[in-house]
Amino acid sequence: MAEVVVAARDVWKIYGAGDTAVTALHGIDMEVRRGEMVAVMGPSGCGKTTLLNCCSGLDDITRGQVTLEGTDIHAMSDNRKSDYRAQRTGFVFQSYNLLPILSAVENVELPVLLAGTARSAARERATAILTDLGLGDRLDHRPAELSGGQQQRVSLARALVARPAIVWADEPTGNLDQEGSEQVTGLLRSLNRTYEQSMVVVTHDPEVARVCDRTLRMRDGRFVE
């Protein structure tokens, strides 16, 4: 079997304390293997985004352990965790989170520039992946000059440009119309297969879940299937 890229063991997330404490994650266990595409589904407020944030290191956990390629990310200092997350993880968000003053290629090359890659090499990698995603003629366009589907493709390129161990996608089709949603769903699967890219996709869309290798369903901070 393929190696485990992400492993969550008995992960709890509790907000607040005492009588006002809210438990968002109840002892979650999860594994994602190399090249696997996993969907996480469930009703609003069930803990899907909290799971993504805690397992990616964006948010702290109350107790338990999360390892990425065998490294305990929550045992790191904040600075080390930020560096490691930048180098080994990619993120795709519903709202794209592109910098409006930068062009498509500048948005995509930014993560590898921040990681210390030479500007020429960063530009080459960003250009290549945007071209692969059908945006070779939109390199110099700013986000406001792109459609929603095109902006999400830029976001996908940015998530993949550093060749991460795992891509975390939070409702990647949530802001798109049906045509854009179908295009991005197809791209996610194609990128997963082409790059053997591990992905965890939080989604409400059954069509997105359908193309994934398996689906984890959540309710009240727990997996129910």
C-alpha positions in Angstrom: 0.0 0.0 0.0 1.1 3.6 -0.6 2.7 5.4 2.3 0.6 7.4 4.8 1.1 11.1 4.1 -1.2 12.5 6.8 -2.3 10.7 10.0 -4.6 12.1 12.6 -4.7 10.2 15.9 -7.4 10.9 18.6 -7.6 14.6 17.6 -9.8 16.8 19.8 -10.5 20.5 19.3 -12.3 22.3 22.1 -13.1 26.0 22.0 -13.5 27.8 25.3 -13.5 26.3 28.8 -15.9 25.3 31.5 -19.6 25.6 31.0 -19.1 27.5 27.7 -16.7 25.0 26.1 -17.7 23.7 22.7 -16.2 20.5 21.4 -15.7 20.8 17.6 -13.7 17.6 17.0 -14.3 14.4 19.1 -11.2 12.1 18.9 -10.8 12.1 15.2 -8.7 9.4 13.5 -7.8 9.7 9.8 -5.2 8.6 7.3 -4.5 9.9 3.8 -2.1 7.9 1.6 0.2 9.1 -1.2 -1.9 9.8 -4.3 -5.2 9.5 -2.6 -8.1 11.9 -3.1 -10.4 12.0 -0.1 -13.7 13.9 0.2 -15.1 15.1 3.6 -18.8 15.8 3.7 -21.4 16.6 6.3 -23.9 19.3 7.3 -22.9 22.9 8.0 -21.3 23.2 11.4 -20.3 19.6 11.7 -16.6 20.3 11.9 -15.4 19.8 8.4 -13.4 23.1 8.1 -12.2 22.7 11.7 -10.8 19.3 10.7 -9.0 20.8 7.7 -7.6 23.6 9.8 -6.4 21.3 12.6 -4.9 18.7 10.3 -3.2 21.2 8.1 -1.7 23.1 11.1 -3.6 26.3 10.4 -5.2 25.9 13.9 -4.0 24.3 17.1 -5.5 21.1 18.5 -6.6 20.5 22.1 -5.1 17.1 22.3 -4.1 14.2 20.0 -1.5 14.1 17.2 -1.3 15.0 13.5 1.7 13.9 11.5 2.6 15.0 8.0 5.1 12.6 6.3 5.8 11.3 9.8 6.5 14.7 11.3 4.3 15.8 14.2 3.3 19.3 13.0 1.8 20.4 16.3 5.1 19.7 18.2 6.8 22.4 16.1 7.3 26.0 17.0 4.9 28.5 15.3 7.7 29.7 13.0 8.8 26.2 12.0 5.2 25.1 11.5 4.6 28.0 9.2 7.7 27.2 7.1 6.9 23.5 7.0 3.3 24.3 5.9 4.5 26.6 3.2 6.9 24.0 1.9 4.8 20.8 2.1 1.2 21.8 1.9 -1.1 23.6 -0.6 -4.4 25.2 0.0 -7.4 25.9 -2.2 -10.2 28.0 -0.8 -13.8 28.7 -1.8 -13.1 32.5 -2.1 -9.8 31.9 -4.1 -7.7 34.1 -1.8 -5.7 35.6 -4.6 -3.9 38.9 -4.2 -5.8 41.4 -6.4 -2.8 43.6 -7.2 -0.8 40.7 -8.6 -1.2 39.0 -12.0 -2.0 35.3 -12.3 1.6 34.2 -12.7 2.7 36.5 -9.9 0.1 34.9 -7.5 1.3 31.4 -8.4 5.0 32.1 -8.1 4.7 33.8 -4.8 4.8 30.7 -2.5 8.0 29.4 -4.1 9.6 32.8 -4.1 8.9 33.0 -0.3 10.4 29.6 0.1 13.7 30.9 -1.4 13.4 29.8 -5.0 15.2 32.0 -7.5 12.9 34.4 -9.4 13.6 32.9 -12.8 13.0 29.3 -11.6 9.8 30.4 -9.8 8.5 32.2 -12.9 9.2 29.1 -15.0 7.4 26.8 -12.7 4.4 29.1 -12.3 4.2 29.6 -16.1 4.4 25.9 -16.8 1.6 24.9 -14.4 -0.7 27.7 -15.4 -0.2 26.6 -19.0 -1.0 23.1 -18.1 -4.3 24.3 -16.6 -5.2 26.2 -19.8 -4.3 29.7 -18.6 -1.2 30.2 -20.8 -2.9 33.2 -22.4 -4.0 34.7 -19.0 -0.6 34.9 -17.2 -0.6 38.7 -17.0 -4.3 39.1 -16.1 -5.2 40.2 -12.6 -7.9 38.3 -10.7 -10.6 40.9 -11.5 -10.0 40.2 -15.2 -10.6 36.5 -14.8 -13.8 34.5 -14.4 -14.5 32.6 -11.2 -13.5 29.3 -12.8 -10.3 30.8 -14.1 -9.5 32.3 -10.6 -10.0 28.9 -9.0 -7.6 27.4 -11.6 -5.0 30.0 -10.6 -5.7 29.0 -7.0 -5.1 25.4 -7.9 -1.9 26.2 -9.6 -0.7 28.2 -6.6 -1.5 25.2 -4.3 0.5 22.8 -6.6 3.5 24.9 -7.6 5.6 24.0 -4.6 4.9 20.3 -5.2 3.4 19.7 -1.8 2.8 16.4 0.0 -0.9 17.3 0.5 -3.4 19.7 -0.9 -6.3 20.8 1.4 -9.3 22.2 -0.5 -12.1 23.8 1.3 -15.3 24.0 -0.8 -13.3 24.6 -4.0 -16.5 24.7 -6.1 -18.7 26.6 -3.7 -18.5 30.0 -5.5 -18.8 28.6 -9.0 -21.7 28.1 -11.4 -22.4 24.6 -12.7 -20.1 24.8 -15.7 -17.2 26.2 -13.6 -17.9 23.6 -10.9 -17.7 20.8 -13.4 -14.4 22.2 -14.9 -12.8 22.5 -11.5 -14.0 19.1 -10.3 -12.5 17.5 -13.4 -9.2 19.4 -12.9 -8.9 18.3 -9.3 -9.2 14.7 -10.4 -6.9 15.1 -13.3 -4.2 16.8 -11.2 -4.6 14.1 -8.5 -3.9 11.5 -11.1 -1.3 13.3 -13.2 0.9 14.4 -10.2 -0.1 11.5 -7.9 -1.1 14.4 -5.6 -2.7 13.6 -2.3 -5.8 15.7 -1.7 -8.4 16.3 1.0 -11.5 18.0 -0.3 -14.1 19.5 2.0 -17.3 19.7 0.0 -21.1 19.9 0.0 -21.2 18.8 -3.6 -21.9 15.1 -4.2 -20.4 15.4 -7.7 -17.1 16.4 -6.2 -17.3 13.5 -3.8 -18.2 11.2 -6.6 -14.8 11.6 -8.3 -12.8 11.1 -5.1 -11.4 7.7 -4.1 -13.4 7.7 -0.9 -15.7 9.9 1.2 -15.6 10.5 5.0 -18.9 11.8 6.4 -19.0 13.9 9.5 -21.7 14.8 12.0 -21.2 16.7 15.3 -17.4 16.6 15.1 -17.2 12.8 14.4 -16.9 10.6 11.4 -20.1 8.6 11.0 -19.0 6.6 7.9 
